Amino acid sequence: MITITLRYFASLREQIGRSQETLMLADSINVLDVWQYVHQMPLPDNTLIAVNMEYVERMHYICDGDEVAFFPPVTGG
Amino acid sequence: MTINIVDTVFDPFLEIHDFQTQLALNGKFGATSIFIGTMRDFNEGDEVHAMTLEHYEGMTQKQLEKIITTAKDKWTILEALIVHRIGCILPSEPIVLIAIWSAHRADAFEACRYIMEELKSNAPFWKRETLNSNQTRWVLKNTGSK
């Protein structure tokens, strides 16, 4: 069993209505499949994804204990 | 290398002064390049009276450290300072300070520009504007290398 933490930021957090949740999965899947499993809708095109605070591609496979973050394009500075 | 994420107004010139004063680099640096980003009172054709900046704590610091490390690989720089605001910001207040110390100006100029552009592209900060009409909106994307 794999347990991961999902986090959402900025406009994506507001659309989803929560900032964080825990997910348990039987097997490792990629982060795009994590999104589709939880939200039952396509990942918005411009969404950025980080695992353990490092950017990853959509096909990146998760590991037990990972923190997976989804967020819109960054706008700092 | 110093990275400060702050939730209150800061004086960039005081930050530079204080940082440089405690550096053990006297006589070693010949160039200091500085970028200060300041909040405007307009954006996308609308008047903006406030902005809220949020970030992904931990990832922000991690990404900024990576950016500075890469800059150090590309240019010969002696020290780097980044200060970035979060929280509620008003027009004319500084949002970000990048300061680079090096022996020669080319390294300082180029590293400063690089760090700022990379911050804009990769550091997980997000701006939410409050317009004069009190309507709020997320800033959807940063300007290019303007």
Backbone of each chain as ProteinMPNN parsed JSONL, in Angstrom:
{"seq_chain_A": "MITITLRYFASLREQIGRSQETLMLADSINVLDVWQYVHQMPLPDNTLIAVNMEYVERMHYICDGDEVAFFPPVTGG", "coords_chain_A": {"N_chain_A": [[0.839, -1.202, 0.0], [0.462, 2.247, -0.794], [0.924, 5.441, 0.506], [0.197, 8.778, -0.039], [0.599, 12.367, 0.05], [-1.442, 14.918, -1.109], [-1.243, 18.159, -2.456], [-2.537, 21.443, -3.068], [-2.397, 24.58, -4.722], [-2.96, 28.145, -4.802], [-5.014, 29.365, -7.462], [-5.862, 26.86, -8.233], [-6.241, 25.487, -5.855], [-8.428, 26.891, -4.887], [-10.349, 26.251, -6.818], [-10.644, 23.523, -6.369], [-11.305, 23.406, -3.729], [-10.014, 22.65, -1.429], [-6.884, 22.404, 0.371], [-5.202, 20.339, 0.822], [-4.834, 16.776, 0.949], [-4.96, 13.292, 1.862], [-3.978, 10.302, 0.27], [-4.517, 6.891, -0.373], [-3.124, 4.198, -2.105], [-3.118, 1.166, -4.01], [-0.985, 0.532, -5.608], [2.015, 1.886, -7.195], [1.465, 4.69, -9.241], [1.439, 6.992, -12.059], [1.79, 10.621, -11.79], [-0.096, 12.016, -13.252], [-2.144, 10.148, -13.514], [-2.79, 9.958, -10.837], [-4.006, 12.436, -10.411], [-6.245, 12.187, -12.129], [-7.547, 10.008, -11.035], [-8.314, 10.964, -8.536], [-9.762, 13.313, -9.094], [-11.359, 12.907, -11.291], [-11.4, 14.203, -13.737], [-9.887, 15.918, -16.576], [-6.472, 16.965, -16.192], [-5.857, 20.398, -15.87], [-4.387, 22.123, -18.641], [-2.143, 23.874, -18.205], [-1.12, 23.201, -15.762], [1.287, 22.849, -13.196], [3.46, 20.41, -11.746], [4.769, 19.082, -8.765], [6.889, 16.855, -7.024], [7.737, 16.036, -3.828], [8.687, 18.619, -3.64], [10.132, 19.109, -5.943], [10.101, 19.829, -9.41], [8.26, 17.775, -11.642], [7.576, 15.628, -14.48], [4.47, 14.688, -16.114], [4.335, 11.958, -16.277], [5.687, 10.931, -14.194], [6.349, 8.546, -11.706], [4.878, 7.82, -8.564], [6.033, 7.395, -5.136], [5.821, 5.653, -2.002], [4.905, 7.784, 0.639], [5.367, 10.155, -0.676], [5.041, 13.675, -1.358], [2.817, 15.25, -3.298], [2.336, 17.913, -5.398], [0.066, 20.123, -6.977], [-0.242, 22.871, -9.105], [-0.964, 26.193, -10.483], [0.655, 28.099, -13.202], [3.565, 29.843, -12.068], [3.866, 33.054, -10.462], [5.617, 34.886, -9.267], [7.928, 37.462, -8.079]], "CA_chain_A": [[0.0, 0.0, 0.0], [1.209, 3.506, -0.904], [0.205, 6.609, 1.03], [0.806, 10.043, -0.476], [-0.1, 13.613, 0.391], [-1.688, 15.798, -2.255], [-1.376, 19.572, -2.083], [-3.007, 22.314, -4.146], [-2.06, 25.966, -4.414], [-3.463, 29.299, -5.562], [-6.338, 29.241, -8.076], [-6.248, 25.444, -8.272], [-6.762, 25.181, -4.516], [-9.776, 27.462, -4.785], [-11.262, 25.465, -7.673], [-10.855, 22.199, -5.776], [-11.963, 23.629, -2.445], [-9.196, 22.189, -0.307], [-5.466, 22.639, 0.116], [-4.389, 19.144, 1.084], [-5.548, 15.548, 1.285], [-4.126, 12.08, 1.871], [-4.511, 9.296, -0.644], [-3.906, 5.56, -0.271], [-3.229, 3.48, -3.376], [-2.591, -0.207, -3.932], [0.262, 0.451, -6.369], [2.537, 3.149, -7.708], [0.961, 5.146, -10.544], [2.071, 8.277, -12.35], [1.094, 11.744, -11.149], [-1.283, 12.356, -14.051], [-3.186, 9.195, -13.117], [-3.221, 10.342, -9.484], [-4.968, 13.54, -10.57], [-7.485, 11.722, -12.75], [-8.193, 9.096, -10.082], [-8.919, 11.738, -7.445], [-10.663, 14.394, -9.517], [-12.265, 12.433, -12.355], [-11.447, 15.186, -14.829], [-8.525, 16.121, -17.091], [-5.62, 17.96, -15.532], [-5.755, 21.611, -16.701], [-3.173, 22.093, -19.471], [-0.975, 24.626, -17.742], [-0.811, 22.844, -14.373], [2.635, 22.379, -12.866], [3.424, 19.331, -10.751], [6.017, 18.862, -8.028], [6.913, 15.753, -6.066], [8.72, 16.352, -2.794], [9.176, 19.981, -3.883], [10.904, 19.184, -7.192], [9.228, 19.7, -10.57], [8.285, 16.484, -12.347], [6.694, 15.484, -15.641], [3.195, 14.045, -15.792], [4.478, 10.501, -16.243], [6.512, 10.573, -13.031], [5.687, 7.595, -10.812], [4.96, 8.174, -7.152], [6.52, 6.415, -4.158], [5.185, 5.775, -0.692], [5.349, 8.934, 1.436], [5.579, 11.349, -1.504], [4.143, 14.841, -1.326], [2.572, 15.603, -4.706], [1.674, 19.232, -5.43], [-0.459, 20.601, -8.259], [-0.465, 24.318, -9.013], [-0.938, 26.906, -11.763], [1.936, 28.769, -13.473], [3.998, 30.693, -10.951], [3.783, 34.479, -10.83], [6.334, 35.701, -8.294], [8.885, 38.46, -8.542]], "C_chain_A": [[0.878, 1.258, 0.0], [0.347, 4.636, -0.359], [0.933, 7.87, 0.588], [-0.036, 11.214, 0.01], [-0.246, 14.436, -0.871], [-1.855, 17.223, -1.753], [-1.758, 20.394, -3.309], [-2.744, 23.763, -3.745], [-2.805, 26.932, -5.33], [-4.837, 29.014, -6.184], [-6.808, 27.786, -8.124], [-6.822, 25.0, -6.921], [-8.199, 25.692, -4.372], [-10.78, 26.676, -5.621], [-11.62, 24.138, -7.011], [-11.541, 22.313, -4.416], [-11.225, 23.065, -1.256], [-7.723, 22.348, -0.662], [-4.647, 21.36, 0.202], [-5.296, 17.935, 1.324], [-4.569, 14.382, 1.232], [-4.799, 11.03, 1.0], [-3.765, 7.979, -0.433], [-4.174, 4.81, -1.569], [-2.613, 2.092, -3.224], [-1.211, -0.304, -4.563], [0.746, 1.835, -6.763], [1.901, 3.453, -9.066], [1.611, 6.497, -10.833], [1.196, 9.429, -11.841], [-0.134, 12.199, -11.949], [-2.443, 11.431, -13.684], [-3.685, 9.475, -11.699], [-4.295, 11.418, -9.586], [-6.315, 13.004, -11.094], [-8.26, 10.784, -11.825], [-8.953, 9.905, -9.016], [-10.001, 12.671, -7.956], [-11.596, 14.023, -10.66], [-12.461, 13.476, -13.454], [-10.027, 15.405, -15.328], [-7.767, 17.161, -16.277], [-5.566, 19.202, -16.411], [-4.378, 21.706, -17.37], [-1.943, 22.732, -18.842], [-0.551, 24.263, -16.317], [0.628, 22.359, -14.229], [2.523, 21.349, -11.746], [4.79, 19.224, -10.088], [5.847, 17.644, -7.132], [8.071, 16.012, -5.11], [9.467, 17.64, -3.12], [10.145, 20.096, -5.059], [9.922, 19.014, -8.357], [9.381, 18.326, -11.216], [7.378, 16.564, -13.577], [5.465, 14.676, -15.242], [3.293, 12.52, -15.672], [5.326, 10.03, -15.063], [5.731, 9.657, -12.079], [5.922, 7.957, -9.345], [5.521, 7.025, -6.32], [5.792, 6.645, -2.842], [5.772, 6.974, 0.066], [5.551, 10.201, 0.634], [4.571, 12.451, -1.184], [4.013, 15.315, -2.772], [1.778, 16.91, -4.736], [1.261, 19.577, -6.849], [-0.704, 22.101, -8.129], [-0.385, 24.98, -10.382], [0.435, 27.531, -12.006], [2.284, 29.769, -12.369], [4.081, 32.149, -11.408], [4.494, 35.368, -9.807], [7.211, 36.755, -8.936], [8.264, 39.799, -8.859]], "O_chain_A": [[1.893, 1.326, 0.693], [-0.822, 4.768, -0.723], [2.135, 8.015, 0.81], [-1.214, 11.069, 0.335], [0.716, 14.627, -1.614], [-2.526, 17.464, -0.749], [-1.359, 20.087, -4.433], [-2.857, 24.124, -2.574], [-3.213, 26.6, -6.443], [-5.723, 28.483, -5.514], [-8.007, 27.513, -8.062], [-7.778, 24.227, -6.869], [-9.063, 25.017, -3.812], [-11.916, 26.457, -5.199], [-12.763, 23.687, -7.085], [-12.273, 21.412, -4.007], [-11.784, 23.012, -0.16], [-7.358, 22.418, -1.836], [-3.521, 21.307, -0.293], [-6.401, 18.076, 1.848], [-3.495, 14.477, 0.638], [-6.022, 10.89, 0.995], [-2.539, 7.958, -0.328], [-5.298, 4.788, -2.07], [-1.709, 1.879, -2.415], [-0.371, -1.095, -4.135], [0.01, 2.82, -6.683], [1.812, 2.58, -9.93], [2.256, 7.08, -9.961], [0.026, 9.24, -11.508], [-1.096, 12.708, -11.375], [-3.585, 11.875, -13.558], [-4.857, 9.257, -11.394], [-5.344, 11.336, -8.946], [-7.376, 13.331, -10.563], [-9.491, 10.774, -11.836], [-10.08, 9.57, -8.65], [-11.049, 12.809, -7.324], [-12.532, 14.765, -10.959], [-13.546, 13.608, -14.021], [-9.066, 15.122, -14.613], [-8.349, 18.108, -15.747], [-5.257, 19.087, -17.597], [-3.35, 21.413, -16.758], [-0.837, 22.198, -18.936], [0.287, 24.947, -15.729], [1.117, 21.565, -15.032], [1.618, 21.406, -10.914], [5.827, 19.27, -10.751], [4.781, 17.432, -6.553], [9.219, 16.183, -5.521], [10.676, 17.757, -2.92], [10.893, 21.069, -5.158], [9.026, 18.171, -8.306], [10.484, 17.79, -11.321], [6.531, 17.45, -13.689], [5.424, 14.063, -14.175], [2.448, 11.879, -15.048], [5.643, 8.845, -14.961], [4.599, 9.958, -11.7], [7.021, 8.346, -8.951], [5.493, 5.862, -6.723], [5.219, 7.71, -2.612], [6.989, 7.147, 0.122], [5.88, 11.238, 1.21], [3.43, 12.198, -0.8], [4.995, 15.731, -3.387], [0.688, 16.999, -4.171], [2.008, 19.353, -7.801], [-1.305, 22.551, -7.154], [0.179, 24.422, -11.323], [1.29, 27.503, -11.121], [1.413, 30.442, -11.818], [4.331, 32.436, -12.579], [4.032, 36.47, -9.511], [7.237, 36.92, -10.156], [8.966, 40.727, -9.259]]}, "seq_chain_B": "MTINIVDTVFDPFLEIHDFQTQLALNGKFGATSIFIGTMRDFNEGDEVHAMTLEHYEGMTQKQLEKIITTAKDKWTILEALIVHRIGCILPSEPIVLIAIWSAHRADAFEACRYIMEELKSNAPFWKRETLNSNQTRWVLKNTGSK", "coords_chain_B": {"N_chain_B": [[25.28, 32.644, 0.354], [22.06, 33.831, 0.725], [18.656, 33.557, 1.488], [15.688, 35.106, 1.968], [12.38, 34.946, 2.885], [9.832, 37.08, 3.394], [7.198, 38.484, 5.417], [6.535, 41.073, 5.868], [6.831, 44.606, 5.139], [9.872, 45.461, 3.519], [13.005, 47.213, 3.44], [14.818, 47.518, 0.669], [17.33, 48.685, 0.259], [18.404, 48.98, 2.758], [18.543, 46.29, 3.424], [20.522, 45.449, 1.624], [22.664, 47.0, 2.487], [22.981, 46.053, 5.165], [23.519, 43.356, 4.704], [25.834, 43.454, 3.16], [27.572, 44.643, 4.931], [28.082, 42.665, 6.808], [29.459, 40.831, 5.353], [32.415, 38.94, 4.724], [34.145, 40.074, 2.786], [35.652, 42.228, 2.133], [37.483, 44.196, -0.081], [37.543, 42.181, -1.921], [35.392, 42.116, -3.684], [34.342, 43.695, -6.698], [32.136, 44.458, -7.929], [28.667, 44.979, -7.649], [25.547, 43.897, -8.339], [22.177, 44.772, -8.661], [18.747, 43.976, -8.427], [15.527, 45.242, -8.066], [12.235, 44.513, -7.574], [9.142, 46.088, -7.767], [5.86, 46.764, -6.543], [3.362, 47.638, -8.872], [0.69, 50.045, -9.487], [-1.071, 49.317, -11.381], [-2.253, 46.942, -13.779], [-2.614, 44.893, -16.623], [-4.29, 46.768, -17.803], [-5.951, 47.625, -15.752], [-6.631, 49.353, -12.649], [-4.859, 48.68, -9.738], [-5.138, 48.039, -6.322], [-4.104, 46.551, -4.248], [-2.251, 43.577, -3.386], [-1.993, 40.078, -2.901], [0.406, 37.793, -1.982], [1.119, 34.438, -2.21], [2.9, 31.421, -1.317], [4.681, 28.287, -1.815], [5.711, 26.943, 0.83], [8.937, 25.915, 1.68], [9.327, 24.5, -0.801], [9.741, 26.795, -2.24], [12.083, 27.907, -1.101], [13.826, 25.811, -1.677], [13.845, 25.762, -4.502], [14.861, 28.317, -5.06], [17.388, 28.121, -3.928], [18.482, 26.211, -5.641], [18.514, 27.664, -8.016], [20.363, 29.704, -7.447], [22.622, 28.14, -7.005], [23.006, 27.058, -9.554], [23.544, 29.426, -10.927], [25.962, 30.064, -9.743], [27.525, 28.111, -10.826], [27.636, 28.927, -13.438], [28.633, 31.536, -13.488], [31.218, 33.563, -12.011], [30.612, 34.235, -8.969], [30.535, 35.894, -5.827], [28.823, 36.296, -3.668], [25.312, 36.004, -2.924], [22.117, 37.424, -2.565], [18.741, 37.026, -1.857], [15.645, 38.473, -1.353], [12.254, 38.108, -0.759], [8.905, 39.118, -0.826], [5.927, 37.974, 0.859], [2.378, 37.658, 1.482], [0.146, 40.459, 2.174], [0.486, 43.115, -0.056], [1.208, 46.456, -0.976], [0.864, 49.035, -3.517], [3.941, 50.437, -4.668], [5.463, 49.214, -2.75], [8.326, 47.147, -2.181], [8.7, 44.018, -3.868], [10.537, 42.059, -4.527], [14.009, 41.458, -4.056], [17.096, 41.112, -5.584], [20.454, 40.622, -5.154], [23.787, 40.638, -6.173], [27.147, 39.867, -5.631], [30.338, 40.229, -7.024], [33.66, 39.815, -8.477], [33.975, 41.113, -10.884], [32.07, 43.147, -13.225], [30.572, 41.894, -15.309], [29.94, 39.266, -14.528], [28.352, 39.806, -12.294], [26.199, 41.317, -13.365], [25.094, 39.503, -15.257], [24.523, 37.186, -13.76], [22.679, 38.196, -11.958], [20.521, 38.926, -13.602], [19.901, 36.411, -14.653], [19.152, 34.956, -12.335], [16.885, 36.366, -11.551], [15.147, 35.977, -13.76], [14.868, 33.197, -13.696], [13.711, 32.867, -11.199], [11.24, 34.06, -11.701], [10.18, 32.16, -13.418], [10.248, 29.691, -12.091], [10.101, 29.711, -9.242], [7.833, 28.931, -6.704], [5.604, 31.054, -6.287], [2.563, 32.925, -6.012], [0.431, 35.446, -7.252], [-2.291, 37.404, -6.177], [-4.481, 39.781, -7.191], [-6.076, 42.752, -5.967], [-8.414, 44.765, -7.3], [-9.205, 48.256, -7.947], [-11.918, 48.316, -7.955], [-12.543, 46.542, -6.033], [-12.835, 43.965, -6.828], [-11.315, 40.743, -7.007], [-8.544, 38.941, -8.43], [-6.599, 36.236, -9.724], [-3.253, 36.517, -10.788], [-2.459, 35.372, -13.885], [-0.254, 34.711, -15.437], [3.263, 35.36, -15.617], [4.894, 38.253, -17.0], [6.92, 38.039, -19.955], [10.466, 38.163, -20.548], [10.565, 40.994, -19.819]], "CA_chain_B": [[23.945, 32.663, -0.237], [21.007, 34.054, 1.724], [17.304, 33.678, 0.925], [14.73, 35.495, 3.007], [10.984, 35.139, 2.491], [9.375, 37.932, 4.5], [5.78, 38.827, 5.305], [6.341, 42.493, 6.177], [7.541, 45.502, 4.217], [11.314, 45.556, 3.761], [13.725, 48.28, 2.741], [15.866, 46.781, -0.055], [18.638, 49.331, 0.385], [18.88, 48.613, 4.092], [18.909, 44.866, 3.346], [21.813, 45.372, 0.931], [23.665, 47.578, 3.389], [23.221, 45.161, 6.308], [24.128, 42.117, 4.216], [27.209, 43.723, 2.723], [28.368, 44.982, 6.117], [28.527, 41.461, 7.523], [30.229, 39.959, 4.471], [33.873, 38.985, 4.934], [34.623, 40.162, 1.401], [36.254, 43.532, 1.875], [38.598, 44.174, -1.014], [37.423, 41.056, -2.865], [34.386, 42.322, -4.741], [34.445, 44.951, -7.429], [30.855, 44.719, -8.586], [27.426, 44.552, -7.007], [24.417, 44.128, -9.236], [20.962, 44.74, -7.835], [17.43, 44.128, -9.048], [14.431, 45.409, -7.109], [10.905, 44.501, -8.189], [8.237, 46.894, -6.94], [4.457, 46.603, -6.971], [2.721, 48.73, -9.618], [-0.736, 50.229, -9.163], [-1.849, 48.975, -12.577], [-1.889, 45.688, -14.463], [-3.577, 44.451, -17.637], [-5.236, 47.846, -18.08], [-6.79, 47.938, -14.59], [-5.964, 49.909, -11.477], [-4.73, 47.65, -8.696], [-4.821, 48.747, -5.08], [-3.385, 45.672, -3.313], [-1.933, 42.267, -3.941], [-1.609, 39.083, -1.906], [1.351, 36.821, -2.535], [1.294, 33.199, -1.448], [3.978, 30.574, -1.852], [4.743, 26.902, -1.361], [6.819, 27.001, 1.785], [9.858, 24.784, 1.544], [9.703, 24.38, -2.219], [10.269, 28.095, -2.671], [13.481, 28.0, -0.691], [14.576, 24.781, -2.403], [14.018, 26.19, -5.891], [15.747, 29.484, -5.102], [18.753, 27.622, -3.684], [18.941, 25.568, -6.892], [18.78, 28.722, -9.004], [21.627, 30.359, -7.089], [23.694, 27.162, -7.226], [23.257, 27.016, -11.005], [24.202, 30.692, -11.296], [27.355, 29.988, -9.296], [28.228, 27.252, -11.788], [27.75, 29.623, -14.719], [29.393, 32.773, -13.354], [32.031, 33.631, -10.794], [29.994, 35.194, -8.042], [31.028, 35.73, -4.462], [27.692, 36.211, -2.736], [23.988, 36.262, -3.5], [21.054, 37.688, -1.585], [17.377, 37.147, -2.381], [14.571, 38.756, -0.386], [10.974, 38.104, -1.483], [7.727, 39.334, 0.031], [4.662, 37.255, 0.762], [1.332, 38.352, 2.238], [-0.524, 41.594, 1.529], [1.457, 44.1, -0.549], [0.573, 47.65, -1.526], [1.671, 49.676, -4.565], [5.212, 51.087, -4.296], [6.265, 48.391, -1.842], [9.165, 46.179, -2.893], [8.274, 42.61, -3.876], [11.694, 41.167, -4.574], [15.362, 42.011, -4.174], [18.203, 40.206, -5.926], [21.733, 41.343, -5.142], [24.906, 39.732, -6.479], [28.483, 40.435, -5.472], [31.365, 39.502, -7.791], [34.886, 40.598, -8.679], [33.848, 41.915, -12.105], [30.674, 43.504, -13.463], [29.836, 41.011, -16.217], [29.39, 38.159, -13.735], [27.273, 40.308, -11.425], [25.049, 41.665, -14.207], [24.471, 38.339, -15.905], [23.963, 36.296, -12.735], [21.504, 38.863, -11.381], [19.441, 38.778, -14.583], [19.552, 34.984, -14.723], [18.433, 34.558, -11.121], [15.547, 36.976, -11.577], [14.302, 35.304, -14.761], [14.571, 31.847, -13.211], [12.737, 33.034, -10.108], [9.935, 34.323, -12.33], [9.69, 30.96, -14.1], [10.27, 28.44, -11.32], [9.858, 29.793, -7.797], [6.388, 28.806, -6.548], [4.85, 32.174, -5.703], [1.38, 33.287, -6.811], [-0.104, 36.774, -6.916], [-3.724, 37.658, -6.325], [-4.653, 41.234, -7.168], [-7.351, 43.385, -5.63], [-8.558, 45.945, -8.139], [-9.858, 49.39, -7.279], [-13.345, 47.98, -7.844], [-12.583, 45.515, -4.975], [-12.807, 42.631, -7.435], [-9.993, 40.112, -6.9], [-8.238, 37.988, -9.512], [-5.253, 35.679, -9.742], [-2.403, 36.822, -11.945], [-2.415, 34.069, -14.558], [1.106, 34.407, -15.915], [4.216, 36.464, -15.543], [5.342, 38.795, -18.272], [8.177, 37.425, -20.406], [11.672, 38.843, -20.047], [10.404, 42.426, -20.075]], "C_chain_B": [[22.912, 32.856, 0.879], [19.681, 34.259, 1.015], [16.368, 34.006, 2.078], [13.35, 35.683, 2.388], [10.344, 35.89, 3.657], [7.918, 38.342, 4.292], [5.479, 40.256, 5.749], [7.167, 43.329, 5.198], [9.036, 45.506, 4.549], [11.894, 46.705, 2.954], [14.886, 47.621, 1.994], [17.256, 47.378, 0.127], [19.258, 49.052, 1.757], [19.317, 47.147, 4.115], [20.289, 44.708, 2.712], [22.927, 45.876, 1.849], [24.011, 46.598, 4.507], [23.933, 43.888, 5.866], [25.588, 42.352, 3.868], [28.123, 44.016, 3.911], [28.902, 43.732, 6.811], [29.298, 40.487, 6.624], [31.723, 40.077, 4.776], [34.542, 39.075, 3.555], [35.321, 41.481, 1.103], [37.483, 43.414, 0.989], [38.484, 43.098, -2.073], [36.414, 41.323, -3.975], [34.557, 43.7, -5.372], [33.131, 45.332, -8.068], [29.718, 44.202, -7.73], [26.297, 44.907, -7.956], [23.131, 43.87, -8.469], [19.736, 44.821, -8.732], [16.403, 44.254, -7.936], [13.132, 45.428, -7.905], [9.925, 45.173, -7.239], [6.814, 46.732, -7.448], [3.96, 47.858, -7.687], [1.282, 48.901, -9.126], [-1.603, 49.997, -10.401], [-1.356, 47.636, -13.131], [-2.999, 45.328, -15.438], [-4.669, 45.501, -17.872], [-6.141, 48.228, -16.921], [-5.952, 48.556, -13.48], [-6.006, 48.875, -10.357], [-4.391, 48.349, -7.386], [-4.174, 47.863, -4.026], [-3.136, 44.327, -3.992], [-1.604, 41.343, -2.775], [-0.731, 38.052, -2.586], [1.406, 35.602, -1.635], [2.407, 32.378, -2.068], [3.875, 29.176, -1.269], [5.969, 26.821, -0.46], [7.671, 25.737, 1.679], [10.3, 24.627, 0.104], [10.282, 25.693, -2.723], [11.754, 28.183, -2.349], [14.344, 27.023, -1.493], [14.855, 25.217, -3.843], [14.976, 27.377, -5.989], [17.198, 29.069, -4.841], [19.319, 26.974, -4.944], [19.324, 26.613, -7.928], [20.118, 29.396, -8.711], [22.801, 29.412, -7.339], [24.042, 27.071, -8.707], [23.962, 28.288, -11.465], [25.675, 30.664, -10.897], [28.192, 29.092, -10.205], [28.515, 27.994, -13.095], [28.657, 30.851, -14.635], [30.181, 32.746, -12.052], [31.433, 34.688, -9.882], [30.407, 34.859, -6.611], [29.896, 35.551, -3.463], [26.391, 36.542, -3.464], [22.988, 36.457, -2.377], [19.726, 37.78, -2.332], [16.458, 37.45, -1.202], [13.283, 38.82, -1.196], [9.836, 38.245, -0.487], [6.679, 38.264, -0.203], [3.633, 38.061, 1.557], [0.76, 39.521, 1.453], [0.483, 42.692, 1.198], [0.699, 45.257, -1.175], [1.466, 48.273, -2.602], [2.843, 50.463, -3.966], [6.036, 50.277, -3.302], [7.114, 47.416, -2.658], [8.616, 44.764, -2.772], [9.497, 41.706, -3.764], [12.979, 41.982, -4.69], [16.308, 40.88, -4.549], [19.469, 41.055, -5.883], [22.866, 40.324, -5.282], [26.219, 40.486, -6.319], [29.483, 39.572, -6.258], [32.595, 40.391, -7.952], [34.715, 41.569, -9.846], [32.384, 42.062, -12.501], [29.902, 42.517, -14.342], [29.191, 39.862, -15.439], [28.207, 38.634, -12.886], [26.023, 40.618, -12.234], [24.325, 40.404, -14.687], [23.846, 37.396, -14.885], [22.689, 36.894, -12.146], [20.301, 38.686, -12.319], [18.953, 37.332, -14.637], [18.706, 34.575, -13.513], [17.016, 35.13, -11.123], [14.63, 36.262, -12.561], [13.932, 33.889, -14.303], [13.571, 31.875, -12.061], [11.333, 33.21, -10.685], [9.331, 33.047, -12.915], [9.475, 29.775, -13.17], [9.961, 28.545, -9.827], [8.342, 29.819, -7.561], [5.756, 29.896, -5.668], [3.64, 32.421, -6.606], [0.809, 34.598, -6.298], [-1.612, 36.8, -7.128], [-3.924, 39.159, -6.161], [-6.033, 41.629, -6.667], [-7.426, 44.682, -6.42], [-9.236, 47.069, -7.366], [-11.358, 49.158, -7.104], [-13.613, 46.975, -6.717], [-12.736, 44.092, -5.516], [-11.399, 42.049, -7.243], [-9.8, 39.132, -8.053], [-6.808, 37.482, -9.35], [-4.514, 36.209, -10.958], [-2.115, 35.488, -12.621], [-1.038, 33.693, -15.068], [1.973, 35.637, -15.739], [4.495, 36.994, -16.926], [6.611, 38.05, -18.67], [9.344, 38.221, -19.867], [11.605, 40.344, -20.324], [11.237, 43.252, -19.095]], "O_chain_B": [[22.908, 32.114, 1.861], [19.586, 35.034, 0.063], [16.278, 33.254, 3.049], [13.178, 36.488, 1.472], [10.319, 35.389, 4.781], [7.46, 38.523, 3.164], [4.324, 40.613, 5.979], [8.069, 42.828, 4.527], [9.417, 45.55, 5.718], [11.347, 47.111, 1.928], [15.854, 47.203, 2.63], [18.248, 46.65, 0.147], [20.473, 48.909, 1.89], [20.32, 46.798, 4.737], [21.121, 43.938, 3.193], [23.986, 45.258, 1.968], [25.185, 46.337, 4.77], [24.831, 43.396, 6.55], [26.465, 41.566, 4.227], [29.306, 43.676, 3.892], [30.017, 43.726, 7.333], [29.739, 39.435, 7.087], [32.229, 41.165, 5.05], [35.392, 38.254, 3.21], [35.554, 41.811, -0.06], [38.399, 42.641, 1.267], [39.253, 43.098, -3.033], [36.564, 40.814, -5.086], [34.86, 44.696, -4.714], [33.012, 46.394, -8.678], [29.801, 43.116, -7.155], [26.117, 46.066, -8.327], [23.008, 42.891, -7.733], [19.683, 45.618, -9.669], [16.405, 43.476, -6.982], [12.951, 46.255, -8.798], [9.888, 44.862, -6.049], [6.591, 46.581, -8.649], [4.106, 48.977, -7.195], [0.731, 48.034, -8.448], [-2.749, 50.443, -10.448], [-0.195, 47.263, -12.965], [-4.182, 45.444, -15.117], [-5.827, 45.16, -18.111], [-7.018, 49.076, -17.085], [-4.747, 48.325, -13.377], [-7.046, 48.281, -10.071], [-3.465, 49.158, -7.335], [-3.73, 48.373, -2.997], [-3.73, 44.0, -5.02], [-1.011, 41.768, -1.784], [-1.081, 37.508, -3.633], [1.701, 35.71, -0.445], [2.806, 32.614, -3.208], [3.09, 28.918, -0.357], [7.098, 26.654, -0.921], [7.146, 24.627, 1.598], [11.496, 24.619, -0.189], [11.206, 25.7, -3.536], [12.574, 28.494, -3.213], [15.445, 27.361, -1.93], [15.969, 25.057, -4.342], [15.806, 27.435, -6.896], [18.122, 29.601, -5.457], [20.489, 27.163, -5.276], [20.326, 26.472, -8.628], [20.912, 29.631, -9.622], [23.851, 29.832, -7.827], [25.215, 27.015, -9.077], [24.87, 28.235, -12.295], [26.532, 31.175, -11.619], [29.4, 29.279, -10.341], [29.508, 27.724, -13.77], [29.365, 31.171, -15.59], [29.857, 32.008, -11.121], [31.716, 35.879, -10.012], [30.598, 33.698, -6.25], [29.997, 34.755, -2.529], [26.376, 37.253, -4.468], [23.01, 35.749, -1.371], [19.601, 38.515, -3.311], [16.494, 36.764, -0.181], [13.225, 39.512, -2.212], [9.807, 37.584, 0.551], [6.552, 37.72, -1.299], [3.983, 39.033, 2.226], [0.87, 39.576, 0.228], [1.237, 43.14, 2.062], [-0.328, 45.061, -1.825], [2.68, 48.066, -2.601], [2.73, 51.068, -2.9], [7.189, 50.617, -3.037], [6.677, 46.92, -3.696], [8.131, 44.361, -1.715], [9.501, 40.727, -3.017], [13.025, 43.035, -5.326], [16.319, 39.826, -3.913], [19.531, 42.105, -6.523], [22.893, 39.297, -4.603], [26.374, 41.603, -6.812], [29.47, 38.345, -6.163], [32.57, 41.572, -7.606], [35.226, 42.689, -9.82], [31.554, 41.219, -12.163], [28.703, 42.322, -14.141], [28.029, 39.528, -15.67], [27.192, 37.947, -12.778], [24.917, 40.237, -11.85], [23.111, 40.268, -14.538], [22.76, 36.864, -15.115], [21.731, 36.172, -11.868], [19.205, 38.339, -11.878], [17.751, 37.067, -14.662], [17.67, 33.926, -13.661], [16.065, 34.449, -10.739], [13.476, 35.973, -12.245], [12.803, 33.445, -14.507], [12.694, 31.016, -11.964], [10.372, 32.597, -10.222], [8.112, 32.873, -12.906], [8.61, 28.938, -13.428], [9.591, 27.546, -9.211], [7.641, 30.64, -8.153], [5.431, 29.686, -4.499], [3.686, 32.162, -7.808], [0.714, 34.833, -5.094], [-2.13, 36.288, -8.12], [-3.582, 39.736, -5.128], [-7.023, 40.937, -6.907], [-6.608, 45.584, -6.235], [-9.77, 46.861, -6.277], [-11.985, 49.734, -6.216], [-14.76, 46.6, -6.473], [-12.761, 43.131, -4.747], [-10.409, 42.778, -7.31], [-10.76, 38.57, -8.58], [-5.925, 38.21, -8.896], [-5.092, 36.334, -12.038], [-1.583, 34.574, -11.991], [-0.687, 32.515, -15.129], [1.501, 36.774, -15.714], [4.353, 36.276, -17.915], [7.3, 37.493, -17.816], [9.223, 38.883, -18.837], [12.483, 40.898, -20.985], [11.226, 44.481, -19.159]]}, "name": "protein", "num_of_chains": 2, "seq": "MITITLRYFASLREQIGRSQETLMLADSINVLDVWQYVHQMPLPDNTLIAVNMEYVERMHYICDGDEVAFFPPVTGGMTINIVDTVFDPFLEIHDFQTQLALNGKFGATSIFIGTMRDFNEGDEVHAMTLEHYEGMTQKQLEKIITTAKDKWTILEALIVHRIGCILPSEPIVLIAIWSAHRADAFEACRYIMEELKSNAPFWKRETLNSNQTRWVLKNTGSK"}
